[in-house]
Amino acid sequence: MVDLSFIIGGPQGGGVESAGQIALKAFVVKGYNVLGTREYHSNIMGAHSYYHVRVRDGPARALRTPVDLVVAIDAESVLTHINDVREGGYLVYDLDSVETDATKIASMEPSLRSRLRRFFESINMKPTVGSAVKVLEERGVRTVGLPLKDMLKKVSETLGAPIASIAKTVNVIGLTAGLYTLGVGLEYIVKAVEAQFGRRPKILAPNVTAARVAFEFMEWNFGSMKELPDGPHRGRVRMVASGNEVVAMAKIVGGLTFETFYPITPASDEAFYIEENKYVELGELSRRLGLDRLPIVVLQTEDEISAINMAIGAAVAGARAATSTSGPGFSLMNEAISMAVEMEAPVVVTLWMRAGPSTGIATRTGQQDLLHAIFSGHGDTPKIVVASGDHVEAFYDAIKAFNWAEMFQTPVIHLLDKYLASTITVLDEWDLDVSRISINRGLRVESPPEGYKRYEVTDNGISPFAPLGTTTMVASSLEHDEYGFASEDPVDREAMVEKRLRKFETMAKSIPEEEKLSVHGDPDARVTIVSFGSTKQPIISAMEELEREGVRVKFLQLRILSPFPSKTVSEILDNSDLIIGVEANSMGQLAFLVRAHTGIEVGHLIQKFNARPFYDVEIVYGVKRVLSEGARRVVVSGGA
């Protein structure tokens, strides 16, 4: 079985992301499944950034450490990841950095500098790259020192170009050397470089040359490469995409006509992708789905308040409308979300969670906005909240969110996170199967009758929807009568509140149970893990490992968090001897929801809140701690 993990580290702006994507594509061309994500600082340039990749011939569901390889493009990467490479693994580093002192790297976090200083003092060594290399070699790590300046000079001479113009190819030099240690041949690396830079010939040629120079260096100094065999998917046409891109694709296919955003990490990339691809011709698919393809308006607004209000305006005018944001931006949208509930506006909010509170760590991940999403808005604000666990779910959920918004005339919050946003995986054509897509625009009236009541009181709480402007009506933030005219009459008020509550009950009954939750693993297992969102894949990967060790576990994945599927959750958890929550937050927000809706206590929690994603080995460790020690709370802390 092939199961490889590696890290590519370097300075922000130093081509780390490009190197990571080239590595992913090389393994995809070779026929493997891949998963990779970038961890980066919220500043623009300079600070440490790294790409973490896992490669498998089976499903690549989660990242893990220790890794088989660290490619350190700069000195900081060697020192930052000194504890991340396994015995027998490889470190690829720059020979010119061996004298670099960790205490003098300006971009390094002061806390990390202090930890490194104390560590090296404890073993009577200077805190330098050279010392780190010696420590790793003593641990059984194989090290490859690259004369990067000389190698860049050779690239320069080969191309007849000044070194300054090709200096950024250092990432491909380091990457190629690293992939050589893993058995990836030059032809695959070149194909991946061509896939990455093929549309930019001026960038392509230097990077291909850099790969050849690095491969020749490795062959000359380390002999013939022991080639990794081709994977089971060699020759298959596959898609490599990030979570941002998959959600953007879904919105385009799902009939989006109006998307607003204010720039914020990680939501902006989704809007940028839609902007770049908004004129894609869907042809027969568009006709089959019954969509009138209009150019998609993607609008960068002056702030998040404007973004949500413009999207609401477009939605009540009949557009399929959405806005995309993250936690701080979502906070600013709260008043307008209340208005959308009051107006019964079919608007979608894509909420990419990140590490708060406040600005927190702007470019890192977390699951801290669950309760924020459900209880967003003042007053009673019933709405739909759906959480996706992986790229495939995110694709279909994005389309369902539009359907539900228009079917039930309500805001829908699509809950995702930064890890999913920036994580790239490989998808087969059947993963995003357009034949599974259906478009439901709800109870629409294009030519409303005389005396049309926009908020007509109905048994199921859903009124016929006519786009604003097709007849006389009022859409405002005020409580109203059936026509929409403002009313403070107590009878009108009670009728409208009851109407919205009935509609919420209709949502709960109408959404199929299989779309509200999923049960993975052995359904008869007496130990149940309960979680939501992007923890899905590392949990499933951890369960596979636990099963190999004879530990039977099932996983209850909550997909719809509002309205909460209380009855089914109760039935599943009542048949469990042990319930373990897995959450990327410190408060146990899902455990709170389970207790509030079912009265059942999630007795044990495995939590991670250092703003890095869960690794499968951490969940294995946490479950074992719970089973062996009865630990009530296990906090895991992997990631640099």
C-alpha positions as CSV (number, residue, x, y, z in Angstrom):
1,M,0.0,0.0,0.0
2,V,1.3,3.5,-0.9
3,D,0.7,6.1,1.8
4,L,3.0,9.1,1.7
5,S,2.9,12.4,3.5
6,F,5.2,15.4,3.0
7,I,5.6,19.1,3.7
8,I,7.0,21.8,1.5
9,G,8.0,24.9,3.5
10,G,9.2,28.3,2.6
11,P,8.6,32.0,2.9
12,Q,5.3,33.5,2.1
13,G,5.4,34.6,-1.5
14,G,8.2,32.2,-2.2
15,G,6.2,29.8,-4.4
16,V,5.2,27.3,-1.7
17,E,1.6,27.1,-3.0
18,S,2.8,26.5,-6.6
19,A,5.2,23.9,-5.4
20,G,2.5,22.1,-3.5
21,Q,0.1,22.1,-6.4
22,I,2.8,20.8,-8.8
23,A,3.5,18.0,-6.3
24,L,-0.2,17.1,-6.2
25,K,-0.5,17.1,-9.9
26,A,2.6,14.9,-10.4
27,F,1.0,12.2,-8.2
28,V,-2.3,12.6,-9.9
29,V,-0.6,12.0,-13.3
30,K,1.1,9.0,-11.8
31,G,-2.3,7.6,-10.8
32,Y,-2.7,8.3,-7.1
33,N,-5.2,10.0,-4.8
34,V,-4.1,13.2,-3.2
35,L,-5.0,15.7,-0.6
36,G,-3.1,18.9,0.1
37,T,-3.6,22.1,1.9
38,R,-1.6,25.3,2.4
39,E,-1.0,26.8,5.9
40,Y,0.0,30.4,5.7
41,H,0.3,33.6,7.8
42,S,-2.1,36.5,7.5
43,N,0.7,38.9,6.4
44,I,1.5,39.3,2.7
45,M,5.1,38.3,2.4
46,G,8.0,36.8,4.3
47,A,6.6,34.7,7.1
48,H,6.7,30.9,7.1
49,S,4.2,29.1,4.8
50,Y,3.9,25.4,4.1
51,Y,2.0,22.9,1.9
52,H,1.0,19.6,3.6
53,V,0.3,16.7,1.2
54,R,-0.9,13.1,1.6
55,V,-0.7,10.6,-1.3
56,R,-2.4,7.2,-1.3
57,D,-3.4,4.5,-3.7
58,G,-6.6,4.2,-1.6
59,P,-8.7,7.2,-0.5
60,A,-6.7,10.2,0.7
61,R,-9.0,11.5,3.4
62,A,-6.8,13.3,5.9
63,L,-3.4,14.8,6.6
64,R,-1.1,13.2,9.1
65,T,2.3,13.6,10.8
66,P,5.1,12.7,11.1
67,V,5.8,12.9,7.4
68,D,8.1,11.1,5.0
69,L,9.6,14.2,3.6
70,V,10.2,17.9,4.5
71,V,11.3,20.1,1.6
72,A,12.7,23.2,3.3
73,I,13.2,26.0,0.8
74,D,14.6,28.3,3.6
75,A,16.2,28.0,7.0
76,E,13.0,28.7,8.9
77,S,11.3,25.7,7.4
78,V,14.0,23.3,8.7
79,L,13.7,24.7,12.2
80,T,9.9,25.0,12.2
81,H,9.4,21.4,11.1
82,I,12.2,19.8,13.1
83,N,9.7,17.5,14.8
84,D,7.6,16.7,11.8
85,V,9.7,14.2,9.8
86,R,9.7,10.5,10.8
87,E,12.7,8.2,11.3
88,G,13.7,7.0,7.9
89,G,12.2,10.0,6.2
90,Y,14.0,12.8,4.3
91,L,14.9,16.4,4.8
92,V,15.8,18.4,1.7
93,Y,17.4,21.7,2.7
94,D,19.7,24.5,1.4
95,L,23.4,24.0,2.2
96,D,23.9,27.7,2.3
97,S,21.6,28.0,5.3
98,V,23.5,25.8,7.7
99,E,24.9,28.7,9.7
100,T,21.6,30.5,10.0
101,D,20.7,31.2,13.7
102,A,17.0,30.6,14.6
103,T,17.2,33.5,17.1
104,K,18.0,35.9,14.2
105,I,15.2,35.0,11.7
106,A,13.1,38.1,11.8
107,S,10.0,36.5,10.3
108,M,9.9,33.6,12.9
109,E,7.3,33.8,15.6
110,P,9.0,35.0,18.9
111,S,7.5,32.1,20.8
112,L,8.9,29.5,18.4
113,R,12.4,31.2,18.6
114,S,12.3,30.9,22.4
115,R,11.2,27.2,22.2
116,L,14.0,26.4,19.8
117,R,16.6,28.3,21.9
118,R,15.6,26.4,25.0
119,F,15.7,23.1,23.1
120,F,19.1,23.6,21.6
121,E,20.5,24.9,24.9
122,S,19.3,21.7,26.6
123,I,21.4,19.6,24.2
124,N,24.4,22.1,24.3
125,M,24.1,23.1,20.6
126,K,23.6,26.4,18.9
127,P,20.1,27.0,17.5
128,T,21.2,26.8,13.8
129,V,20.1,24.9,10.8
130,G,23.3,22.9,10.9
131,S,22.4,21.8,14.5
132,A,18.9,20.9,13.4
133,V,20.3,18.7,10.6
134,K,22.6,16.9,13.0
135,V,19.7,16.3,15.4
136,L,17.5,14.9,12.6
137,E,20.3,12.7,11.4
138,E,20.7,11.3,14.9
139,R,17.0,10.5,14.9
140,G,17.4,8.4,11.7
141,V,16.3,11.1,9.2
142,R,18.1,11.1,5.9
143,T,19.2,14.6,4.8
144,V,19.8,16.0,1.3
145,G,21.7,19.3,1.2
146,L,21.2,21.3,-2.0
147,P,23.7,24.0,-3.2
148,L,20.7,26.1,-4.3
149,K,22.8,29.1,-5.4
150,D,24.9,26.9,-7.7
151,M,21.8,25.2,-9.0
152,L,20.1,28.5,-9.8
153,K,23.3,29.6,-11.6
154,K,23.1,26.5,-13.8
155,V,19.5,27.2,-14.6
156,S,20.5,30.8,-15.5
157,E,23.3,29.6,-17.7
158,T,21.2,27.0,-19.4
159,L,18.5,29.6,-20.3
160,G,20.9,32.5,-20.9
161,A,18.8,34.5,-18.4
162,P,19.9,36.6,-15.4
163,I,19.6,34.9,-12.0
164,A,17.2,37.5,-10.7
165,S,14.7,36.6,-13.4
166,I,14.7,32.9,-12.5
167,A,15.2,33.1,-8.7
168,K,11.7,32.0,-7.9
169,T,12.4,28.6,-9.5
170,V,14.1,27.6,-6.3
171,N,10.8,26.1,-5.2
172,V,10.8,23.7,-8.1
173,I,14.4,22.8,-7.5
174,G,13.7,21.9,-3.9
175,L,10.5,20.1,-4.8
176,T,12.0,18.0,-7.6
177,A,14.8,16.9,-5.2
178,G,12.2,15.9,-2.7
179,L,10.0,14.0,-5.2
180,Y,13.1,12.2,-6.3
181,T,13.5,10.8,-2.8
182,L,9.9,9.5,-3.0
183,G,10.4,7.8,-6.4
184,V,8.7,10.3,-8.7
185,G,10.3,10.4,-12.2
186,L,11.2,13.6,-14.1
187,E,8.5,13.0,-16.7
188,Y,5.7,13.2,-14.1
189,I,7.2,16.4,-12.6
190,V,7.5,18.0,-16.0
191,K,3.9,17.2,-16.8
192,A,2.8,18.7,-13.5
193,V,4.9,21.8,-14.1
194,E,3.3,22.1,-17.6
195,A,-0.2,21.7,-16.0
196,Q,0.6,24.4,-13.5
197,F,2.3,27.0,-15.8
198,G,1.3,25.9,-19.3
199,R,-0.6,29.1,-20.1
200,R,2.4,31.2,-19.2
201,P,5.3,30.1,-21.4
202,K,7.7,32.7,-19.9
203,I,7.3,31.0,-16.5
204,L,7.0,27.5,-17.9
205,A,10.5,27.3,-19.5
206,P,12.5,28.3,-16.4
207,N,10.6,25.9,-14.2
208,V,11.0,23.0,-16.5
209,T,14.7,23.7,-16.7
210,A,14.9,24.0,-12.9
211,A,13.3,20.6,-12.6
212,R,15.8,19.0,-15.0
213,V,18.8,20.6,-13.2
214,A,17.5,19.3,-9.8
215,F,16.8,15.8,-11.1
216,E,20.3,15.6,-12.8
217,F,21.9,16.7,-9.5
218,M,20.0,14.0,-7.5
219,E,21.0,11.3,-10.1
220,W,24.6,12.4,-10.1
221,N,24.9,12.5,-6.3
222,F,22.5,9.7,-5.2
223,G,22.5,7.3,-8.1
224,S,19.5,5.9,-9.9
225,M,16.1,6.6,-8.4
226,K,14.0,3.7,-7.0
227,E,10.9,4.5,-8.9
228,L,7.5,4.5,-7.2
229,P,5.1,2.3,-9.3
230,D,2.2,3.9,-11.1
231,G,-0.9,4.1,-9.1
232,P,-4.3,2.5,-9.8
233,H,-5.7,5.5,-11.5
234,R,-2.9,6.1,-14.1
235,G,-4.3,7.3,-17.4
236,R,-7.7,8.4,-16.0
237,V,-8.9,11.9,-16.7
238,R,-9.4,13.5,-13.3
239,M,-10.0,17.0,-11.8
240,V,-7.8,18.7,-9.2
241,A,-9.8,21.3,-7.3
242,S,-10.0,23.2,-4.0
243,G,-13.0,23.6,-1.9
244,N,-13.4,27.2,-3.0
245,E,-13.4,26.1,-6.6
246,V,-15.8,23.3,-6.1
247,V,-18.4,25.5,-4.3
248,A,-18.0,28.2,-7.1
249,M,-18.6,25.5,-9.8
250,A,-21.7,24.4,-8.0
251,K,-23.1,27.9,-7.8
252,I,-22.5,28.4,-11.5
253,V,-24.1,25.1,-12.4
254,G,-26.9,25.7,-9.8
255,G,-28.2,28.8,-11.5
256,L,-26.5,31.6,-9.6
257,T,-27.2,35.0,-11.1
258,F,-26.0,37.4,-8.4
259,E,-23.1,37.0,-6.0
260,T,-21.8,39.6,-3.6
261,F,-18.7,39.7,-1.4
262,Y,-16.4,41.9,0.5
263,P,-12.8,40.7,0.4
264,I,-12.1,38.4,3.3
265,T,-10.1,35.2,3.8
266,P,-10.9,32.5,2.7
267,A,-14.2,33.5,1.0
268,S,-12.8,35.8,-1.6
269,D,-11.3,33.0,-3.7
270,E,-14.7,31.6,-4.3
271,A,-16.0,34.9,-5.7
272,F,-12.9,35.3,-7.8
273,Y,-13.4,31.9,-9.4
274,I,-17.0,32.7,-10.2
275,E,-15.9,36.0,-11.8
276,E,-13.4,34.2,-14.0
277,N,-15.8,31.6,-15.1
278,K,-19.2,33.3,-15.2
279,Y,-19.5,33.2,-19.0
280,V,-19.0,29.4,-19.1
281,E,-21.6,28.0,-21.6
282,L,-23.6,25.2,-20.0
283,G,-25.6,24.4,-23.1
284,E,-27.7,21.3,-22.9
285,L,-27.2,21.1,-19.1
286,S,-28.7,24.6,-18.7
287,R,-31.7,23.6,-20.8
288,R,-32.2,20.3,-19.0
289,L,-32.2,22.0,-15.6
290,G,-34.6,24.6,-16.8
291,L,-32.3,27.5,-16.3
292,D,-32.4,30.7,-18.2
293,R,-28.6,31.4,-18.4
294,L,-28.0,35.1,-17.6
295,P,-24.6,36.6,-17.1
296,I,-23.7,36.2,-13.4
297,V,-23.2,39.5,-11.7
298,V,-20.3,39.2,-9.2
299,L,-20.1,42.4,-7.1
300,Q,-17.4,43.4,-4.7
301,T,-19.2,45.7,-2.2
302,E,-17.9,48.4,0.2
303,D,-18.5,46.2,3.2
304,E,-20.3,43.0,4.3
305,I,-23.5,45.0,5.3
306,S,-23.8,46.1,1.7
307,A,-23.0,42.6,0.5
308,I,-25.9,40.9,2.3
309,N,-28.4,43.6,1.7
310,M,-27.7,43.7,-2.1
311,A,-28.0,39.9,-2.2
312,I,-31.3,40.1,-0.3
313,G,-32.5,42.7,-2.8
314,A,-31.6,40.5,-5.7
315,A,-33.3,37.5,-4.1
316,V,-36.6,39.2,-3.6
317,A,-36.4,40.5,-7.2
318,G,-36.3,36.9,-8.3
319,A,-32.6,36.2,-8.8
320,R,-30.7,33.2,-7.4
321,A,-28.6,35.2,-5.1
322,A,-25.8,34.5,-2.6
323,T,-23.1,36.2,-0.7
324,S,-19.9,34.7,0.6
325,T,-18.0,35.6,3.8
326,S,-16.2,34.5,6.9
327,G,-16.8,34.9,10.6
328,P,-16.1,38.7,11.1
329,G,-18.0,39.5,7.9
330,F,-20.9,37.3,9.0
331,S,-21.1,39.2,12.3
332,L,-21.8,42.4,10.3
333,M,-24.5,40.6,8.4
334,N,-26.6,39.7,11.4
335,E,-29.1,42.5,11.3
336,A,-29.7,41.9,7.6
337,I,-30.2,38.1,8.2
338,S,-33.0,39.1,10.6
339,M,-34.5,41.2,7.9
340,A,-34.2,38.3,5.4
341,V,-36.2,36.1,7.8
342,E,-38.8,38.8,8.3
343,M,-39.0,39.4,4.5
344,E,-38.9,35.6,3.7
345,A,-36.1,36.3,1.3
346,P,-34.5,33.3,-0.4
347,V,-30.9,34.3,0.0
348,V,-27.9,31.9,0.5
349,V,-24.9,32.9,2.7
350,T,-21.8,30.8,2.2
351,L,-19.9,31.0,5.6
352,W,-16.3,29.9,5.5
353,M,-15.4,29.5,9.2
354,R,-11.9,30.4,10.4
355,A,-10.1,30.8,13.7
356,G,-11.7,33.5,15.9
357,P,-12.8,35.3,18.0
358,S,-12.6,38.7,16.3
359,T,-9.9,38.7,13.6
360,G,-8.3,35.9,15.6
361,I,-6.0,34.1,13.1
362,A,-7.4,35.2,9.8
363,T,-5.8,32.6,7.6
364,R,-6.3,29.5,9.8
365,T,-9.2,27.1,10.3
366,G,-11.8,26.3,13.0
367,Q,-15.4,25.3,13.7
368,Q,-16.3,28.2,16.0
369,D,-19.2,29.7,14.1
370,L,-21.8,26.8,14.4
371,L,-23.9,28.5,17.1
372,H,-23.3,31.9,15.5
373,A,-24.8,30.6,12.3
374,I,-27.8,28.9,13.9
375,F,-28.7,31.8,16.2
376,S,-27.6,34.6,13.9
377,G,-30.0,37.6,13.8
378,H,-32.0,39.2,16.6
379,G,-35.4,38.1,17.4
380,D,-36.7,34.6,16.5
381,T,-34.9,33.9,13.2
382,P,-35.6,30.3,12.1
383,K,-33.4,29.4,9.1
384,I,-31.6,26.4,7.5
385,V,-28.0,25.7,8.3
386,V,-26.2,23.0,6.3
387,A,-22.6,21.8,7.0
388,S,-20.5,20.0,4.3
389,G,-18.0,17.4,5.2
390,D,-15.9,17.3,2.0
391,H,-15.6,18.6,-1.5
392,V,-18.3,16.4,-3.0
393,E,-20.8,17.2,-0.3
394,A,-19.9,20.9,-0.6
395,F,-20.7,20.8,-4.4
396,Y,-24.2,19.3,-3.9
397,D,-25.0,21.2,-0.8
398,A,-24.3,24.5,-2.5
399,I,-27.0,23.7,-5.1
400,K,-29.4,22.3,-2.5
401,A,-28.9,25.5,-0.5
402,F,-30.4,27.5,-3.5
403,N,-33.2,25.0,-3.8
404,W,-34.1,25.2,-0.2
405,A,-33.8,28.9,0.0
406,E,-36.4,29.3,-2.8
407,M,-38.6,26.3,-1.8
408,F,-39.0,27.6,1.7
409,Q,-38.4,31.3,1.1
410,T,-35.7,31.6,3.8
411,P,-32.1,32.4,4.3
412,V,-29.9,29.3,4.1
413,I,-26.4,29.3,5.7
414,H,-24.0,27.0,4.0
415,L,-21.3,26.2,6.7
416,L,-17.8,25.4,5.5
417,D,-14.3,26.3,6.8
418,K,-10.9,27.6,5.8
419,Y,-9.5,24.0,5.7
420,L,-12.0,22.9,3.1
421,A,-11.6,26.2,1.2
422,S,-7.8,25.8,0.6
423,T,-7.6,22.0,0.6
424,I,-7.1,20.5,-2.9
425,T,-8.1,17.0,-3.7
426,V,-8.6,14.9,-6.9
427,L,-12.1,14.2,-8.1
428,D,-13.5,11.7,-10.7
429,E,-16.1,12.7,-13.2
430,W,-18.8,10.7,-11.3
431,D,-18.0,12.6,-8.1
432,L,-19.6,15.8,-9.5
433,D,-22.3,14.1,-11.5
434,V,-24.6,16.7,-13.1
435,S,-27.3,14.0,-13.7
436,R,-27.9,14.1,-9.9
437,I,-28.6,17.8,-10.0
438,S,-32.2,19.1,-9.9
439,I,-33.3,22.7,-9.7
440,N,-36.4,23.6,-7.6
441,R,-37.4,27.2,-7.5
442,G,-40.3,26.7,-5.2
443,L,-43.9,28.1,-5.4
444,R,-43.3,31.0,-7.8
445,V,-45.9,33.2,-9.4
446,E,-44.6,35.1,-12.4
447,S,-47.9,36.8,-13.2
448,P,-49.5,37.4,-9.8
449,P,-53.3,37.7,-9.6
450,E,-55.3,40.7,-8.6
451,G,-55.2,41.1,-4.8
452,Y,-51.9,39.0,-4.5
453,K,-50.8,38.5,-0.9
454,R,-47.1,38.2,-0.7
455,Y,-47.3,36.8,2.8
456,E,-50.5,34.9,2.5
457,V,-51.2,32.8,5.6
458,T,-51.1,29.1,4.6
459,D,-51.2,25.8,6.4
460,N,-47.5,25.0,5.6
461,G,-46.3,28.6,6.2
462,I,-45.2,29.0,2.5
463,S,-46.8,31.7,0.5
464,P,-46.7,32.0,-3.4
465,F,-43.6,34.0,-4.3
466,A,-43.8,36.7,-6.9
467,P,-40.6,38.7,-7.8
468,L,-40.6,42.2,-6.4
469,G,-41.9,44.6,-9.1
470,T,-44.4,42.2,-10.8
471,T,-47.3,43.6,-8.7
472,T,-48.1,45.8,-5.7
473,M,-46.4,44.5,-2.6
474,V,-44.0,45.7,0.2
475,A,-40.8,44.0,1.3
476,S,-39.3,45.6,4.4
477,S,-37.8,44.8,7.8
478,L,-41.1,45.6,9.5
479,E,-43.7,43.2,10.8
480,H,-46.5,43.2,8.3
481,D,-49.9,41.9,7.2
482,E,-50.4,39.4,4.4
483,Y,-49.8,42.1,1.7
484,G,-46.5,43.2,3.3
485,F,-47.8,46.5,4.7
486,A,-46.4,47.4,8.1
487,S,-48.6,46.4,10.9
488,E,-48.3,46.4,14.7
489,D,-51.7,44.9,15.2
490,P,-51.3,42.0,17.7
491,V,-53.5,39.6,15.6
492,D,-51.3,40.3,12.5
493,R,-48.2,39.9,14.6
494,E,-49.2,36.5,16.0
495,A,-50.4,35.3,12.6
496,M,-47.0,36.1,11.0
497,V,-44.9,34.6,13.8
498,E,-47.0,31.4,13.7
499,K,-46.7,31.4,9.9
500,R,-42.9,31.5,10.1
501,L,-42.8,28.8,12.7
502,R,-45.1,26.5,10.6
503,K,-42.7,27.1,7.7
504,F,-39.8,26.0,9.9
505,E,-41.7,22.8,10.7
506,T,-42.3,22.3,7.0
507,M,-38.6,22.6,6.4
508,A,-37.9,19.9,9.0
509,K,-40.5,17.5,7.6
510,S,-39.7,18.1,3.9
511,I,-35.9,17.7,3.9
512,P,-35.2,13.9,3.5
513,E,-33.7,12.3,6.5
514,E,-30.7,11.0,4.5
515,E,-29.8,14.6,3.8
516,K,-29.9,15.7,7.4
517,L,-27.3,13.2,8.7
518,S,-25.2,10.3,7.7
519,V,-24.0,7.3,9.7
520,H,-20.6,5.9,8.8
521,G,-19.0,2.7,9.9
522,D,-20.5,-0.2,11.8
523,P,-24.2,0.8,12.6
524,D,-24.2,-1.7,15.5
525,A,-21.1,-0.3,17.1
526,R,-21.7,0.8,20.7
527,V,-19.2,3.6,20.5
528,T,-20.4,6.6,18.5
529,I,-18.4,9.6,17.3
530,V,-20.6,12.7,16.6
531,S,-19.3,15.6,14.6
532,F,-20.0,17.9,11.7
533,G,-18.2,19.6,8.8
534,S,-14.7,19.0,7.6
535,T,-13.8,16.7,10.5
536,K,-15.7,14.0,8.5
537,Q,-12.7,12.8,6.5
538,P,-10.1,12.5,9.3
539,I,-12.7,10.8,11.4
540,I,-13.5,8.2,8.7
541,S,-9.7,7.7,8.1
542,A,-9.2,7.2,11.9
543,M,-12.1,4.8,12.0
544,E,-10.5,2.6,9.4
545,E,-7.3,2.5,11.5
546,L,-9.2,1.7,14.7
547,E,-11.1,-1.1,12.9
548,R,-7.8,-2.7,11.8
549,E,-6.9,-2.7,15.6
550,G,-10.3,-4.3,16.5
551,V,-12.0,-1.2,17.8
552,R,-15.6,-0.9,16.5
553,V,-16.8,2.7,16.1
554,K,-19.6,4.4,14.2
555,F,-19.7,8.0,13.2
556,L,-22.8,10.2,13.3
557,Q,-22.2,13.1,10.9
558,L,-24.7,15.9,11.3
559,R,-25.4,17.6,7.9
560,I,-28.4,19.8,8.7
561,L,-27.9,21.6,12.0
562,S,-31.0,23.7,11.7
563,P,-33.7,22.5,11.8
564,F,-32.0,19.9,14.0
565,P,-33.0,16.3,13.3
566,S,-33.7,15.6,17.0
567,K,-35.7,12.4,16.8
568,T,-33.2,10.5,14.6
569,V,-30.2,11.7,16.5
570,S,-31.9,10.6,19.8
571,E,-32.5,7.1,18.4
572,I,-28.9,6.7,17.2
573,L,-27.4,8.0,20.4
574,D,-29.8,6.1,22.7
575,N,-28.3,2.9,21.3
576,S,-24.7,4.0,22.2
577,D,-22.8,3.1,25.3
578,L,-20.2,5.8,24.7
579,I,-20.6,9.1,22.8
580,I,-17.5,11.0,21.7
581,G,-17.7,14.5,20.2
582,V,-15.0,15.7,17.8
583,E,-14.9,19.4,17.3
584,A,-12.5,22.1,16.1
585,N,-13.5,24.5,18.8
586,S,-13.0,24.9,22.6
587,M,-16.6,25.2,23.7
588,G,-18.1,21.9,22.4
589,Q,-20.7,23.8,20.3
590,L,-22.2,20.7,18.7
591,A,-22.3,18.9,22.0
592,F,-24.3,21.8,23.3
593,L,-26.8,21.5,20.4
594,V,-27.2,17.8,20.9
595,R,-27.9,18.3,24.6
596,A,-30.3,21.1,23.9
597,H,-32.3,19.2,21.3
598,T,-32.2,15.7,22.7
599,G,-31.3,15.9,26.4
600,I,-28.4,13.5,25.7
601,E,-25.0,14.3,27.0
602,V,-22.0,14.0,24.7
603,G,-19.8,12.6,27.5
604,H,-16.4,12.9,25.9
605,L,-14.8,15.5,23.6
606,I,-11.8,15.4,21.3
607,Q,-11.0,19.0,20.5
608,K,-8.5,20.9,18.5
609,F,-8.4,24.7,18.6
610,N,-4.8,25.6,17.6
611,A,-6.2,26.7,14.3
612,R,-4.8,23.7,12.4
613,P,-6.9,20.9,10.9
614,F,-7.4,17.6,12.5
615,Y,-5.1,14.7,11.6
616,D,-6.5,11.2,11.6
617,V,-3.8,10.0,14.0
618,E,-5.0,12.6,16.5
619,I,-8.5,11.2,16.5
620,V,-7.1,7.7,16.8
621,Y,-5.1,8.9,19.8
622,G,-8.2,10.7,21.3
623,V,-10.5,7.7,21.0
624,K,-7.9,5.4,22.6
625,R,-7.5,7.8,25.5
626,V,-11.3,7.8,26.0
627,L,-11.5,4.1,25.8
628,S,-8.5,3.3,28.0
629,E,-8.7,6.1,30.6
630,G,-12.3,7.4,30.3
631,A,-10.9,10.9,29.4
632,R,-13.6,13.4,29.4
633,R,-11.7,15.9,27.3
634,V,-8.7,15.3,25.0
635,V,-7.1,18.3,23.3
636,V,-4.8,17.6,20.3
637,S,-2.3,20.0,18.9
638,G,-0.7,18.9,15.7
639,G,0.5,21.3,13.1
640,A,3.3,23.9,12.8
